[in-house]
């Protein structure tokens, strides 16, 4: 199902990773959703576990946005 995604260049991975850091969201729920989507997309590109990627992405984005609220757009 995700084989066409794997054939994309690494630029796609970089864009997905950077877009999650650039958009934090206003609430914790938005931050978790944005991070989860970013983690899911990254896992799909790298061929990893999608559920784990979503959880790690959500947790990472919430942690980053809570630690550095002035850096979030």
N, C-alpha and C positions, 0 to 999 in steps of 0.2 A: 504494500500500500504506500509506503513512504520511499520507495526506491527512486522516483524522479527527484525527490527533495535531496537525496544524498548526492546526486550528480551535479547539483548547483555549486558554483564556486564558493570559496570560503568568505567571499565578500558578503554573501547573504547572512552567514553566521555573525559577522562583525556588525552588520546593520541591526540585526535582531538584538544582539547583546547591548549595543550602544543605545538603542531606542528604549530599552527598559530602564536604563540609568537616566535617560533624559526626561522621562515622564514618571513622576512619582504618584500623583493623585493627591486629592485633598484629605481623604479619610483613610483609615487603616484598611477598610474593605477595598477601596479603590487601589491602594498600594499593593495589597495582596493579589488582586485580580490582574493588575498590570504585570507584576512580577511572575505570577503563575503562567500567564500567556507567553511571556518572554522565555521562561524556563521550559515550557512545553515546546515552543518553536526551536529552541536550542537543542533539546533532546531529540527532536525529530530530525534535525539536520545532522547531528552527530550519530544518530542511530542508537541512542540510549533508551532507558526506561522512561516512558512519557509521564507516568504518574510521579515518579521520583523527581523528574525534571521540573514539573509544575510545582511540587511542594518546595523544593529547594529554591526555585525562582521566587516564589511568593514570600518565603521566609527571608530570603536575602534582600529583596526589595523593601520589605517592611522594616527590616533591621537598618538598612542604609538610610531610608527616609526618616526614621525616628532618630537616628544618631546625628544626621546632618540635614536638618530641615531647611537650612538656608541654601543648600546646594540643589534642592529639588525645584523643578519648574512647575 
